[in-house]
């Protein structure tokens, strides 16, 4: 048995190195994991804020309006989290010298992360598989954010159902 020959034979059958080059996979995979971890920390912070504030607002008068405002703040915080992740990718592209200027790197990272994908800028051919990895990180984090938003809406609806209602003007309760 010759392990080197087995690896060479496998490489001929399944040329992974030519499909996804190792540097792209290593660099992009590490950054993808870092982005998902960053997203997890951000989601935990936003969720904690949401739980704390929503329970406090639910027992007050005009709870529905307060809960709507809380939801707006939460959506803004989630947007800020995604923008921070784009900045993370941007910094990685600039500091690794794959892109020379911040503006081009930010435009490329944002378009790739959101899977919009338009624009004329592309990475050097030897790094072109990094773009799909950036897209995968956006797909993971947007999916996660979507599921969190569904949970927030369900929670807000339950709180609204239990919240005290302010008396309507002109109506006297007896």
PAZAPA-4460 file (N, C-alpha, C; in steps of 0.05 Angstrom, whole numbers, plus 32768, in hexadecimal, padded with zeros to 4 digits):
% residues 174
    n_x    n_y    n_z   ca_x   ca_y   ca_z    c_x    c_y    c_z   seq   type   mol
   8011   7FE8   8000   8000   8000   8000   8011   8019   8000     1      X     A
   800A   802B   7FEE   8018   8044   7FEC   8004   805B   7FF0     2      X     A
   8003   8067   8008   7FEF   807C   800C   7FF2   8094   7FF9     3      X     A
   800A   809B   7FF1   800E   80B1   7FDF   8001   80AB   7FC4     4      X     A
   8005   8092   7FBB   7FF9   808B   7FA1   7FDB   808A   7FA3     5      X     A
   7FD0   8082   7FBA   7FB3   8082   7FBE   7FA8   809E   7FBD     6      X     A
   7FB6   80B1   7FC9   7FAD   80CD   7FC9   7FAF   80D8   7FAC     7      X     A
   7FC4   80D1   7F9E   7FC7   80DB   7F83   7FB1   80CF   7F71     8      X     A
   7FAB   80B6   7F75   7F95   80A9   7F65   7F7A   80B6   7F6C     9      X     A
   7F75   80BB   7F85   7F5D   80C8   7F8E   7F5B   80E5   7F82    10      X     A
   7F71   80F3   7F82   7F72   810E   7F76   7F6B   810D   7F59    11      X     A
   7F73   80F8   7F4B   7F6C   80F6   7F2F   7F4E   80F1   7F2B    12      X     A
   7F42   80E2   7F3D   7F25   80DC   7F3B   7F15   80F3   7F45    13      X     A
   7F1E   80FF   7F5A   7F0E   8115   7F67   7F21   812D   7F6A    14      X     A
   7F24   813D   7F56   7F38   8153   7F57   7F2F   816B   7F68    15      X     A
   7F2C   8166   7F82   7F22   817B   7F94   7F34   8194   7F94    16      X     A
   7F4E   8190   7F92   7F60   81A7   7F92   7F5C   81B9   7F7B    17      X     A
   7F53   81AF   7F65   7F4D   81C1   7F4E   7F31   81CC   7F4F    18      X     A
   7F1F   81BF   7F5E   7F04   81CA   7F61   7F03   81DF   7F76    19      X     A
   7F0D   81D8   7F8E   7F0E   81EB   7FA4   7F2B   81EB   7FAE    20      X     A
   7F3B   81FF   7FA5   7F57   81FF   7FAD   7F59   8201   7FCC    21      X     A
   7F6E   81F4   7FD6   7F72   81F3   7FF3   7F74   820F   8000    22      X     A
   7F83   8222   7FF5   7F84   823C   8002   7F69   8249   8005    23      X     A
   7F58   8247   7FF0   7F3D   8253   7FF2   7F2D   8245   8008    24      X     A
   7F2F   822B   8009   7F20   821C   801C   7F29   8222   8039    25      X     A
   7F43   8222   803D   7F4E   8228   8057   7F48   8244   8060    26      X     A
   7F4F   8258   8050   7F4B   8274   8056   7F2D   827A   8058    27      X     A
   7F1E   8273   8044   7F02   8279   8043   7EF2   826A   8058    28      X     A
   7EF9   8250   805C   7EEC   8240   8070   7EF0   824B   808C    29      X     A
   7F09   8253   8092   7F0E   825E   80AD   7EFF   8278   80B1    30      X     A
   7EFE   8289   809C   7EEF   82A2   809F   7ED1   829D   80A0    31      X     A
   7EC7   8289   8091   7EAB   8283   8093   7EA3   827A   80AF    32      X     A
   7EB3   8269   80BB   7EAE   8261   80D7   7EAF   8279   80EA    33      X     A
   7EC2   828B   80E6   7EC4   82A3   80F7   7EAB   82B4   80F3    34      X     A
   7EA2   82B7   80DB   7E8A   82C8   80D6   7E71   82BB   80E3    35      X     A
   7E6F   82A1   80E1   7E58   8294   80EE   7E5A   8296   810C    36      X     A
   7E72   8294   8118   7E75   8298   8135   7E6E   82B5   813C    37      X     A
   7E78   82C8   812D   7E71   82E4   8131   7E53   82E8   8130    38      X     A
   7E46   82DB   811D   7E29   82DD   811A   7E1B   82D1   8133    39      X     A
   7E25   82BB   813C   7E1A   82AF   8154   7E1B   82C1   816D    40      X     A
   7E32   82CE   8171   7E35   82E1   8187   7E21   82F8   8184    41      X     A
   7E20   8303   816B   7E0D   8319   8166   7DF0   8311   816A    42      X     A
   7DE9   82F9   8161   7DCD   82EF   8164   7DC7   82EC   8182    43      X     A
   7DDA   82E1   8191   7DD6   82DE   81AE   7DD1   82F9   81BB    44      X     A
   7DE1   830D   81B4   7DDE   8327   81C0   7DC3   8334   81B8    45      X     A
   7DBC   8332   819F   7DA3   833E   8196   7D8B   832F   81A3    46      X     A
   7D8D   8315   81A4   7D77   8305   81B0   7D74   830C   81CE    47      X     A
   7D8A   830F   81DC   7D89   8316   81F8   7D7C   8332   81FC    48      X     A
   7D83   8344   81EB   7D77   835F   81EC   7D59   835D   81E7    49      X     A
   7D52   834E   81D2   7D36   834B   81CB   7D26   833E   81E2    50      X     A
   7D30   8329   81EE   7D21   831C   8203   7D1D   832E   821B    51      X     A
   7D33   833B   8223   7D32   834D   823A   7D1E   8364   8236    52      X     A
   7D20   8371   821F   7D0F   8389   8219   7CF3   8381   8213    53      X     A
   7CEE   836A   8205   7CD3   8363   81FE   7CC3   835C   8217    54      X     A
   7CCF   834E   822A   7CC0   8347   8242   7CBA   8360   8252    55      X     A
   7CCC   8374   8253   7CC7   838D   8261   7CB1   839D   8253    56      X     A
   7CB1   839E   8239   7C9D   83AD   822A   7C82   83A0   822B    57      X     A
   7C80   8386   822C   7C67   8378   822A   7C54   837F   8241    58      X     A
   7C5E   8387   8258   7C4D   838C   826F   7C45   83AA   8271    59      X     A
   7C4E   83BA   825F   7C48   83D6   8260   7C31   83DD   824D    60      X     A
   7C26   83F5   8252   7C11   83FF   823F   7C1E   8405   8225    61      X     A
   7C0E   8404   8210   7C17   8408   81F5   7C2D   83F4   81EE    62      X     A
   7C2A   83DC   81F8   7C3D   83C7   81F4   7C42   83C1   81D6    63      X     A
   7C2D   83C1   81C7   7C2F   83BA   81AA   7C42   83CD   819C    64      X     A
   7C3F   83E7   81A1   7C50   83FB   8194   7C6D   83F8   819E    65      X     A
   7C71   83F3   81B7   7C8C   83EF   81C2   7C99   83D6   81B6    66      X     A
   7C89   83C1   81B3   7C94   83A8   81A8   7C9A   83AC   818A    67      X     A
   7C8A   83BC   817C   7C91   83C2   8160   7CAB   83D1   815E    68      X     A
   7CAF   83E4   816F   7CC8   83F4   816F   7CE0   83E1   8176    69      X     A
   7CDC   83CF   8189   7CF1   83BC   8190   7CF8   83AB   8178    70      X     A
   7CE4   83A2   8169   7CE9   8392   8151   7CF9   83A2   813D    71      X     A
   7CF2   83BB   8139   7D01   83CC   8127   7D1F   83CE   812F    72      X     A
   7D23   83D2   8149   7D3F   83D3   8153   7D4E   83B9   814F    73      X     A
   7D40   83A3   8153   7D4C   8389   8150   7D53   8384   8132    74      X     A
   7D42   838C   8120   7D48   838A   8103   7D61   839A   80FD    75      X     A
   7D62   83B3   8107   7D79   83C4   8102   7D93   83B7   810E    76      X     A
   7D91   83AB   8125   7DA9   839E   8131   7DB2   8386   8120    77      X     A
   7D9F   8378   8116   7DA6   8361   8104   7DB3   836B   80EA    78      X     A
   7DA9   8381   80E0   7DB6   838D   80C8   7DD2   8395   80CF    79      X     A
   7DD6   83A2   80E6   7DF1   83AA   80EE   7E03   8391   80F1    80      X     A
   7DF8   837B   80FB   7E08   8363   80FD   7E11   8359   80E2    81      X     A
   7DFF   8359   80CF   7E07   8350   80B4   7E1B   8363   80A7    82      X     A
   7E18   837D   80AC   7E2B   8390   80A1   7E47   838C   80AE    83      X     A
   7E47   8385   80C8   7E61   8380   80D6   7E6E   8367   80C9    84      X     A
   7E5E   8354   80C1   7E69   833C   80B4   7E74   8342   8099    85      X     A
   7E67   8354   808A   7E72   835D   8071   7E8D   836C   8075    86      X     A
   7E8E   837C   808A   7EA7   838A   8091   7EBD   8376   8098    87      X     A
   7EB5   8361   80A6   7EC8   834C   80AD   7ED4   833F   8093    88      X     A
   7EC3   8338   8081   7ECD   832D   8067   7EDE   8342   8058    89      X     A
   7ED5   835B   8059   7EE4   8371   804B   7F00   8373   8057    90      X     A
   7F02   8373   8071   7F1D   8375   807E   7F2E   835D   8077    91      X     A
   7F22   8345   8076   7F31   832D   806F   7F3C   832F   8053    92      X     A
   7F2C   833A   8041   7F35   833C   8025   7F4C   8351   8022    93      X     A
   7F49   8367   8031   7F5E   837C   802F   7F77   8373   803E    94      X     A
   7F75   8369   8056   7F8D   8362   8065   7F9C   834A   8059    95      X     A
   7F8D   8339   804B   7F9B   8322   803D   7FA6   832B   8022    96      X     A
   7FA1   8344   801B   7FAA   8350   8002   7F9E   8343   7FE9    97      X     A
   7F86   8337   7FED   7F78   832D   7FD5   7F6A   8343   7FC6    98      X     A
   7F64   8359   7FD5   7F58   8371   7FC9   7F68   8388   7FD5    99      X     A
   7F6F   839B   7FC4   7F82   83B0   7FCD   7F74   83C8   7FDB   100      X     A
   7F5B   83CE   7FD4   7F4E   83E5   7FE1   7F34   83DC   7FEF   101      X     A
   7F2E   83EB   8004   7F18   83E5   8015   7EFD   83E7   8007   102      X     A
   7EFA   83FB   7FF6   7EE1   83FE   7FE8   7EDA   83E7   7FD5   103      X     A
   7EEE   83DE   7FC6   7EEA   83C8   7FB4   7EE4   83AE   7FC4   104      X     A
   7EF4   83AB   7FDA   7EF0   8393   7FEA   7ED4   8393   7FF7   105      X     A
   7ECB   83AA   8000   7EB1   83AB   800D   7E9B   83A6   7FF8   106      X     A
   7E9E   83B1   7FE1   7E8A   83AC   7FCC   7E89   838F   7FC4   107      X     A
   7EA0   8383   7FC1   7EA1   8367   7FBA   7E96   8355   7FD0   108      X     A
   7E9E   835B   7FE9   7E95   834B   8000   7E77   834D   8004   109      X     A
   7E6C   8365   8002   7E4F   8369   8005   7E3F   835B   7FEF   110      X     A
   7E48   835E   7FD7   7E3A   8351   7FC1   7E3C   8333   7FC2   111      X     A
   7E52   8329   7FCB   7E56   830C   7FCC   7E47   8301   7FE5   112      X     A
   7E4A   830E   7FFC   7E3D   8305   8015   7E1F   8304   8012   113      X     A
   7E14   8317   8004   7DF7   8318   8001   7DEE   8307   7FE9   114      X     A
   7E00   82FB   7FDB   7DFB   82EB   7FC3   7DEE   82FB   7FAD   115      X     A
   7DF0   8316   7FAE   7DE6   8326   7F98   7DF9   8321   7F80   116      X     A
   7E13   8323   7F85   7E26   831A   7F71   7E2A   832B   7F58   117      X     A
   7E20   8343   7F58   7E26   8353   7F40   7E3E   8364   7F45   118      X     A
   7E48   836F   7F31   7E61   837F   7F32   7E76   8373   7F20   119      X     A
   7E89   8383   7F18   7E9D   837A   7F06   7EB7   8371   7F14   120      X     A
   7EB8   8375   7F2E   7ED0   836E   7F3C   7ED0   8350   7F43   121      X     A
   7EE6   8343   7F3E   7EE9   8326   7F45   7F05   8323   7F52   122      X     A
   7F08   830F   7F62   7F22   8309   7F6E   7F34   82FD   7F58   123      X     A
   7F4E   82FD   7F5F   7F61   82F0   7F4D   7F59   82D3   7F48   124      X     A
   7F5E   82C8   7F31   7F55   82AD   7F2A   7F5D   8298   7F3F   125      X     A
   7F74   829A   7F4B   7F7C   8286   7F5E   7F6C   8287   7F78   126      X     A
   7F5C   829D   7F7C   7F4B   82A0   7F94   7F2D   82A1   7F8D   127      X     A
   7F26   829A   7F75   7F0A   829D   7F6D   7EF6   828B   7F7B   128      X     A
   7EFF   8276   7F88   7EEC   8265   7F97   7EE6   8271   7FB3   129      X     A
   7EF3   8287   7FBA   7EED   8294   7FD3   7ED2   82A1   7FD3   130      X     A
   7ECA   82AB   7FBB   7EB0   82B8   7FB9   7E99   82A6   7FC1   131      X     A
   7E97   828D   7FB7   7E82   827C   7FC0   7E82   8276   7FDE   132      X     A
   7E9A   8276   7FEA   7E9B   8272   8007   7E90   828A   8016   133      X     A
   7E96   82A2   800C   7E8A   82BA   8018   7E6B   82B9   8015   134      X     A
   7E62   82B0   7FFE   7E45   82AD   7FFA   7E38   8299   800D   135      X     A
   7E46   8283   8011   7E3C   826F   8024   7E39   827B   8040   136      X     A
   7E4D   828B   8048   7E4B   8297   8063   7E32   82A9   8065   137      X     A
   7E2D   82B8   804F   7E14   82C9   804F   7DFB   82B8   8050   138      X     A
   7DFB   82A2   8040   7DE3   8290   8041   7DDE   8285   805D   139      X     A
   7DF4   827C   806A   7DF1   8272   8085   7DE6   8287   8098   140      X     A
   7DF2   829F   8098   7DEA   82B3   80AB   7DCF   82C0   80A5   141      X     A
   7DC8   82C3   808C   7DAE   82CE   8085   7D98   82B9   808C   142      X     A
   7D9E   82A0   8088   7D8A   828B   8090   7D86   828C   80AE   143      X     A
   7D9C   828E   80BD   7D9B   828F   80DA   7D8B   82A8   80E3   144      X     A
   7D91   82BF   80D7   7D82   82D7   80DE   7D65   82D4   80D8   145      X     A
   7D5E   82C9   80C1   7D42   82C5   80BA   7D33   82B4   80CF   146      X     A
   7D40   829F   80D8   7D33   828E   80EC   7D30   829C   8106   147      X     A
   7D43   82AD   810D   7D42   82BC   8126   7D2B   82D0   8124   148      X     A
   7D28   82DD   810D   7D12   82F1   810A   7CF7   82E3   810C   149      X     A
   7CF4   82CB   8101   7CDB   82BC   8104   7CD5   82B8   8121   150      X     A
   7CE9   82B0   8130   7CE6   82AC   814D   7CDE   82C5   815C   151      X     A
   7CEA   82DC   8154   7CE4   82F5   8160   7CC7   82FD   815B   152      X     A
   7CBE   82F9   8142   7CA2   8300   813B   7C8F   82EF   814B   153      X     A
   7C94   82D5   814D   7C83   82C3   815C   7C82   82CC   817A   154      X     A
   7C99   82D3   8185   7C9A   82DC   81A1   7C8A   82F6   81A4   155      X     A
   7C8E   8309   8192   7C7F   8322   8193   7C61   831D   8192   156      X     A
   7C59   830C   8181   7C3C   8306   817E   7C31   82FA   8198   157      X     A
   7C40   82E8   81A5   7C37   82DD   81BF   7C35   82F3   81D4   158      X     A
   7C49   8304   81D5   7C49   831A   81E8   7C32   832E   81E4   159      X     A
   7C2C   8333   81CA   7C16   8345   81C4   7BFC   833A   81CD   160      X     A
   7BF9   8320   81CB   7BE0   8313   81D3   7BDC   8314   81F1   161      X     A
   7BF1   8315   8200   7BF0   8317   821D   7BF2   8333   8229   162      X     A
   7BF9   8346   8218   7BFF   8361   8221   7BE5   836F   822A   163      X     A
   7BE7   8381   823F   7BD0   8391   8246   7BCA   83A5   8230   164      X     A
   7BB1   83AA   822B   7BAA   83BD   8216   7BA2   83D7   8223   165      X     A
   7BAA   83ED   8217   7BA3   8407   8221   7B86   840C   821B   166      X     A
   7B77   8419   822E   7B5B   841E   8228   7B58   8430   8210   167      X     A
   7B43   842B   8201   7B3E   843C   81E9   7B31   8456   81F2   168      X     A
   7B37   846B   81E5   7B2C   8485   81EC   7B0D   8485   81E8   169      X     A
   7AFF   8491   81FA   7AE2   8493   81F7   7AD3   847A   8201   170      X     A
   7AE2   8466   8209   7AD6   844D   8213   7ADA   844B   8231   171      X     A
   7AC5   8445   823F   7AC7   8443   825B   7AC2   8425   8262   172      X     A
   7AD6   841A   8270   7AD3   83FE   8278   7AC5   83FE   8293   173      X     A
   7AB2   83EC   8296   7AA3   83EA   82B0   7AA8   83D0   82BD   174      X     A
***
